[in-house]
Amino acid sequence: MTTEAPAWNSAGVLWRLRELGEQLTASTGPGGMADRAMGDALIGFLDRLAARGSGPAVDGIVALPFLVHGLSSGEPAAAEPAAMAHVLWWVSARYLDDLSDAVPGAVAASEADRDLLAVVGIACHLSATVLDDACRDDPARALLLRQELSRCWHRAIAGQLADLSSTAATATAEEVMAGYRGKTGAPYAMAAAMGAVLAGCAPAQVDALRDFGERFGVLRQLANDQRDIASRRYEDLRNGTATYMVVRYLESLSEAERAVAEKLLVGCADSAAAREEFAARLTEPGWLRAFAGIVRPLIDGLHATVDEIGGATEFIEYTAGLHGLIEQTVNLYPEFLLGLPG
């Protein structure tokens, strides 16, 4: 590496993670085989991000701990370990999510076992190593960070199990939201809480920011659901996934209308025409406006929390940054009208 990267943005974090991946691929010491597998998986993930142009998605993952730290300290750069750990979590989670969704072509059978072990190592061992290295002289803080990582694993596993055990036709909106708080809310809660811990916040402030991160993660999941439709991949429709948007749509129908819609949804498993028709129903302007009204309290509540927490500090640029992060997420797919005012 010859070019220095920015100190606290997604480019800087990804640069450091690539450097870490290159170090792992060159490992020859004890555990070298595991290191090299993790390094290959990490670099492969980073290469795919670059090829897809996934900048906005990475920005949202990286920015949260930096902004939380800056909100409390005015020095966001010190949150880099939390940002790195958050990205490493998603390296693992997205691979495991592809396995559970059985995305065609996502994983070659001959590579699956090696890659599975590698991504588990990334999320468990490598994330913890990054955090420990940041707190070599502060074991109490290192313990708090490890507790956040453990809490995230527990909540995210519960959320993913809920996702795997429910279908769009049988799940309630409350059940889907509980799953979202786990499978996506938990890692964002972790990232926000880690930023607060690294900034030296009091326990009550850490709790408040963890709760904010969880709710922000739910908003990110809602945007991710929109991406599946906007991209016309329709993986969720094909798999019968209980997304919040689909379940709320079904709940909005009369009994007779719902029976027709559920039959169409069953057909989405094998029929591209059925997927297109169901997607057209989900993107009908009247329903999009109704769904925006359902989600609006979540968005308004996030902004209110930022104002409440940010009002206690003098670092107003980070308050503005968190507001901007919320609005960036809301408007990732503006055709879905999620940003409509209440």
C-alpha positions as CSV (number, residue, x, y, z in Angstrom):
1,M,0.0,0.0,0.0
2,T,1.4,3.3,-1.0
3,T,-1.6,5.7,-1.0
4,E,-3.0,6.9,2.3
5,A,-6.8,6.6,2.6
6,P,-9.2,9.1,4.3
7,A,-9.4,8.7,8.1
8,W,-13.1,8.1,8.6
9,N,-15.4,7.2,5.7
10,S,-16.3,4.1,3.8
11,A,-13.3,4.4,1.5
12,G,-10.9,4.5,4.4
13,V,-12.5,1.6,6.2
14,L,-12.6,-0.5,3.1
15,W,-9.0,0.3,2.4
16,R,-8.0,-0.9,5.9
17,L,-10.1,-4.0,5.6
18,R,-8.4,-4.8,2.2
19,E,-5.1,-4.3,3.9
20,L,-6.2,-6.7,6.6
21,G,-7.3,-9.2,4.1
22,E,-4.0,-9.1,2.3
23,Q,-2.2,-9.7,5.6
24,L,-4.4,-12.7,6.3
25,T,-3.8,-14.2,2.8
26,A,-0.1,-14.1,3.5
27,S,-0.3,-15.7,6.9
28,T,2.0,-18.7,7.5
29,G,1.9,-19.0,11.3
30,P,-0.4,-21.1,13.6
31,G,-3.9,-21.0,12.2
32,G,-2.5,-19.9,8.8
33,M,-5.0,-22.0,6.8
34,A,-7.9,-20.3,8.6
35,D,-6.3,-16.9,8.2
36,R,-5.9,-17.4,4.5
37,A,-9.5,-18.6,4.1
38,M,-10.7,-15.5,5.9
39,G,-8.5,-13.3,3.9
40,D,-9.8,-14.7,0.6
41,A,-13.4,-14.4,1.7
42,L,-12.8,-10.8,2.9
43,I,-11.1,-9.7,-0.3
44,G,-13.7,-11.5,-2.4
45,F,-16.4,-9.6,-0.6
46,L,-14.6,-6.3,-1.1
47,D,-14.1,-7.0,-4.8
48,R,-17.8,-7.7,-5.2
49,L,-18.7,-4.4,-3.5
50,A,-16.5,-2.6,-5.9
51,A,-17.9,-4.4,-8.9
52,R,-21.5,-3.7,-7.8
53,G,-20.9,0.0,-7.0
54,S,-22.5,-0.6,-3.6
55,G,-21.3,2.7,-2.2
56,P,-24.6,3.9,-0.5
57,A,-25.1,0.6,1.3
58,V,-21.6,0.6,2.6
59,D,-21.8,4.3,3.6
60,G,-24.8,3.5,5.9
61,I,-23.0,0.6,7.5
62,V,-19.8,2.5,8.1
63,A,-21.1,6.0,9.0
64,L,-23.2,5.1,12.0
65,P,-20.5,4.3,14.6
66,F,-18.4,7.3,13.3
67,L,-21.3,9.7,13.7
68,V,-22.3,8.3,17.1
69,H,-18.7,8.7,18.4
70,G,-18.5,12.2,16.9
71,L,-21.8,13.2,18.5
72,S,-20.3,12.5,21.9
73,S,-16.6,13.4,21.5
74,G,-16.2,15.6,18.4
75,E,-13.5,13.1,17.2
76,P,-15.2,10.5,15.0
77,A,-12.0,8.8,13.7
78,A,-11.5,6.9,16.9
79,A,-14.6,4.8,16.1
80,E,-12.8,3.1,13.2
81,P,-12.6,-0.3,15.0
82,A,-16.4,-0.3,15.5
83,A,-16.9,0.5,11.8
84,M,-14.5,-2.3,10.8
85,A,-16.3,-4.8,13.0
86,H,-19.6,-3.7,11.6
87,V,-18.5,-4.3,8.0
88,L,-16.9,-7.7,9.0
89,W,-20.2,-8.7,10.6
90,W,-22.0,-8.1,7.2
91,V,-19.3,-10.0,5.3
92,S,-20.4,-13.0,7.2
93,A,-24.1,-12.2,7.5
94,R,-24.7,-11.7,3.8
95,Y,-23.0,-14.9,2.9
96,L,-25.1,-16.8,5.4
97,D,-28.2,-15.0,4.2
98,D,-27.4,-16.1,0.6
99,L,-27.2,-19.7,1.8
100,S,-30.5,-19.6,3.7
101,D,-32.2,-18.0,0.6
102,A,-30.6,-20.5,-1.7
103,V,-29.8,-17.8,-4.3
104,P,-29.1,-19.5,-7.6
105,G,-25.4,-19.5,-8.3
106,A,-24.5,-17.7,-5.1
107,V,-22.2,-20.5,-3.8
108,A,-20.5,-23.3,-5.7
109,A,-20.9,-26.6,-3.8
110,S,-17.1,-27.2,-3.8
111,E,-16.5,-23.9,-2.1
112,A,-19.4,-23.9,0.4
113,D,-17.7,-25.6,3.3
114,R,-14.5,-23.6,3.2
115,D,-16.3,-20.3,2.7
116,L,-18.8,-21.1,5.5
117,L,-16.0,-21.7,8.0
118,A,-14.2,-18.5,6.8
119,V,-17.2,-16.2,7.2
120,V,-17.9,-17.6,10.7
121,G,-14.3,-16.8,11.6
122,I,-14.6,-13.3,10.2
123,A,-17.7,-12.5,12.3
124,C,-16.5,-14.2,15.5
125,H,-12.7,-14.2,15.6
126,L,-11.6,-11.4,13.3
127,S,-14.2,-8.9,14.5
128,A,-13.2,-9.6,18.2
129,T,-9.5,-9.2,17.2
130,V,-10.0,-5.8,15.7
131,L,-11.8,-4.7,18.8
132,D,-9.2,-6.1,21.2
133,D,-6.4,-4.4,19.3
134,A,-8.2,-1.1,19.7
135,C,-8.3,-1.5,23.5
136,R,-5.0,-3.1,24.4
137,D,-4.6,-0.8,27.4
138,D,-8.3,-0.8,28.4
139,P,-9.5,-4.3,29.2
140,A,-12.8,-3.0,30.7
141,R,-13.7,-1.2,27.5
142,A,-12.6,-4.3,25.5
143,L,-15.0,-6.4,27.5
144,L,-17.9,-4.0,26.8
145,L,-17.2,-4.2,23.1
146,R,-17.1,-8.0,23.2
147,Q,-20.4,-7.9,25.1
148,E,-21.9,-5.9,22.3
149,L,-20.6,-8.4,19.7
150,S,-22.1,-11.3,21.7
151,R,-25.4,-9.5,22.1
152,C,-25.6,-8.9,18.4
153,W,-25.0,-12.6,17.6
154,H,-27.7,-13.7,20.0
155,R,-30.3,-11.2,18.7
156,A,-29.4,-11.7,15.1
157,I,-29.6,-15.5,15.2
158,A,-33.0,-15.2,16.8
159,G,-34.2,-12.8,14.1
160,Q,-32.8,-15.0,11.3
161,L,-34.6,-18.0,12.8
162,A,-37.8,-16.1,12.9
163,D,-37.3,-15.2,9.3
164,L,-36.7,-18.8,8.3
165,S,-39.6,-20.2,10.2
166,S,-42.4,-17.8,8.9
167,T,-44.0,-17.2,5.5
168,A,-45.6,-14.1,4.0
169,A,-49.0,-15.8,4.1
170,T,-48.9,-16.8,7.8
171,A,-46.8,-14.2,9.5
172,T,-48.2,-11.1,11.2
173,A,-46.7,-7.6,10.9
174,E,-45.6,-7.7,14.5
175,E,-43.8,-11.0,14.0
176,V,-42.0,-9.7,11.0
177,M,-40.9,-6.5,12.8
178,A,-39.6,-8.6,15.7
179,G,-37.5,-10.5,13.3
180,Y,-36.2,-7.3,11.6
181,R,-35.2,-6.0,15.0
182,G,-33.0,-9.1,15.4
183,K,-31.5,-9.9,12.0
184,T,-30.8,-6.3,10.9
185,G,-31.5,-4.2,13.9
186,A,-29.0,-6.1,16.1
187,P,-25.9,-5.4,14.0
188,Y,-26.7,-1.7,13.7
189,A,-27.5,-1.6,17.4
190,M,-24.0,-3.1,18.0
191,A,-22.4,-0.5,15.7
192,A,-24.0,2.4,17.4
193,A,-23.3,1.1,20.9
194,M,-19.7,0.4,20.1
195,G,-19.3,3.9,18.8
196,A,-20.7,5.2,22.1
197,V,-18.5,2.9,24.2
198,L,-15.4,4.0,22.3
199,A,-16.4,7.6,23.0
200,G,-16.6,6.9,26.7
201,C,-20.4,7.5,27.0
202,A,-22.2,6.7,30.2
203,P,-24.2,3.4,30.3
204,A,-27.5,5.2,29.9
205,Q,-26.3,7.0,26.8
206,V,-24.9,3.7,25.3
207,D,-28.3,2.1,25.9
208,A,-30.1,5.0,24.2
209,L,-27.8,4.8,21.2
210,R,-28.1,1.0,21.0
211,D,-31.9,1.4,20.8
212,F,-31.5,4.1,18.1
213,G,-29.2,1.8,16.1
214,E,-31.7,-1.1,16.3
215,R,-34.5,1.1,15.0
216,F,-32.2,2.5,12.3
217,G,-31.3,-1.1,11.3
218,V,-35.0,-1.8,10.8
219,L,-35.3,1.1,8.5
220,R,-32.3,-0.2,6.6
221,Q,-34.0,-3.6,6.3
222,L,-37.1,-1.9,4.9
223,A,-34.9,-0.2,2.2
224,N,-33.3,-3.6,1.5
225,D,-36.7,-5.1,0.9
226,Q,-37.4,-2.3,-1.6
227,R,-34.1,-3.0,-3.4
228,D,-35.2,-6.6,-4.1
229,I,-38.2,-5.2,-6.0
230,A,-36.5,-2.2,-7.6
231,S,-33.7,-4.5,-9.0
232,R,-36.4,-7.0,-10.2
233,R,-34.5,-9.8,-8.6
234,Y,-37.7,-10.8,-6.7
235,E,-35.8,-13.2,-4.5
236,D,-38.1,-12.5,-1.6
237,L,-41.2,-13.1,-3.7
238,R,-39.7,-16.3,-5.1
239,N,-38.9,-17.6,-1.7
240,G,-42.2,-16.5,-0.1
241,T,-40.2,-14.4,2.4
242,A,-42.3,-12.6,5.0
243,T,-41.2,-9.0,4.3
244,Y,-42.9,-6.2,6.2
245,M,-44.2,-4.6,3.0
246,V,-45.8,-7.9,1.7
247,V,-47.3,-8.8,5.0
248,R,-48.8,-5.3,5.5
249,Y,-50.1,-5.4,2.0
250,L,-51.9,-8.7,2.6
251,E,-53.3,-7.4,5.9
252,S,-54.8,-4.4,4.0
253,L,-56.9,-6.6,1.8
254,S,-60.4,-8.0,2.3
255,E,-60.7,-11.7,2.9
256,A,-61.6,-12.4,-0.7
257,E,-58.9,-10.2,-2.1
258,R,-56.3,-11.7,0.2
259,A,-57.2,-15.3,-1.0
260,V,-56.5,-14.2,-4.6
261,A,-53.2,-12.4,-3.6
262,E,-52.0,-15.4,-1.5
263,K,-52.6,-17.7,-4.5
264,L,-50.6,-15.3,-6.7
265,L,-47.8,-15.3,-4.1
266,V,-47.6,-19.1,-4.1
267,G,-47.2,-18.9,-7.9
268,C,-44.2,-16.5,-7.5
269,A,-42.1,-19.6,-6.5
270,D,-42.1,-20.8,-10.1
271,S,-43.5,-18.1,-12.3
272,A,-41.8,-15.0,-13.5
273,A,-45.1,-13.6,-14.6
274,A,-46.6,-14.1,-11.2
275,R,-43.6,-12.3,-9.6
276,E,-44.0,-9.4,-12.0
277,E,-47.7,-9.2,-11.3
278,F,-47.3,-9.3,-7.5
279,A,-44.5,-6.7,-7.7
280,A,-46.8,-4.4,-9.7
281,R,-49.4,-4.7,-6.9
282,L,-46.7,-3.7,-4.3
283,T,-45.6,-0.7,-6.4
284,E,-49.1,0.7,-7.1
285,P,-49.0,4.4,-6.0
286,G,-52.0,4.2,-3.7
287,W,-50.4,1.3,-1.7
288,L,-47.0,2.9,-1.7
289,R,-48.5,6.0,-0.1
290,A,-50.3,3.9,2.4
291,F,-47.2,2.0,3.3
292,A,-45.2,5.2,3.6
293,G,-47.8,6.3,6.2
294,I,-47.2,3.1,8.1
295,V,-43.5,3.6,8.2
296,R,-43.5,7.3,8.9
297,P,-43.6,7.0,12.7
298,L,-40.4,4.9,12.6
299,I,-38.7,7.6,10.6
300,D,-40.0,10.5,12.7
301,G,-39.0,8.6,15.9
302,L,-35.4,8.2,14.6
303,H,-35.2,12.0,13.9
304,A,-36.7,12.8,17.3
305,T,-34.1,10.6,19.0
306,V,-31.2,12.3,17.2
307,D,-32.6,15.7,18.3
308,E,-32.9,14.5,21.8
309,I,-29.5,13.0,22.1
310,G,-27.7,15.6,19.9
311,G,-29.2,18.4,21.9
312,A,-27.0,17.5,24.8
313,T,-23.8,18.0,22.9
314,E,-22.0,20.8,21.2
315,F,-21.0,18.7,18.1
316,I,-24.0,19.6,16.0
317,E,-22.4,18.6,12.7
318,Y,-22.8,15.0,13.8
319,T,-26.4,15.5,14.7
320,A,-26.9,16.7,11.2
321,G,-24.9,13.7,9.9
322,L,-27.2,11.3,11.6
323,H,-30.3,13.1,10.3
324,G,-28.7,12.9,6.9
325,L,-28.0,9.2,7.3
326,I,-31.7,8.6,8.0
327,E,-32.8,10.6,5.0
328,Q,-30.3,8.8,2.8
329,T,-31.8,5.5,3.7
330,V,-35.3,6.7,3.3
331,N,-34.5,8.0,-0.2
332,L,-32.4,5.1,-1.5
333,Y,-35.3,4.1,-3.8
334,P,-37.4,7.3,-4.1
335,E,-39.8,5.6,-6.5
336,F,-41.2,3.8,-3.4
337,L,-42.3,7.1,-1.9
338,L,-41.0,6.2,1.6
339,G,-39.9,9.8,2.2
340,L,-43.5,11.2,1.9
341,P,-44.2,13.6,4.8
342,G,-46.6,12.4,7.4
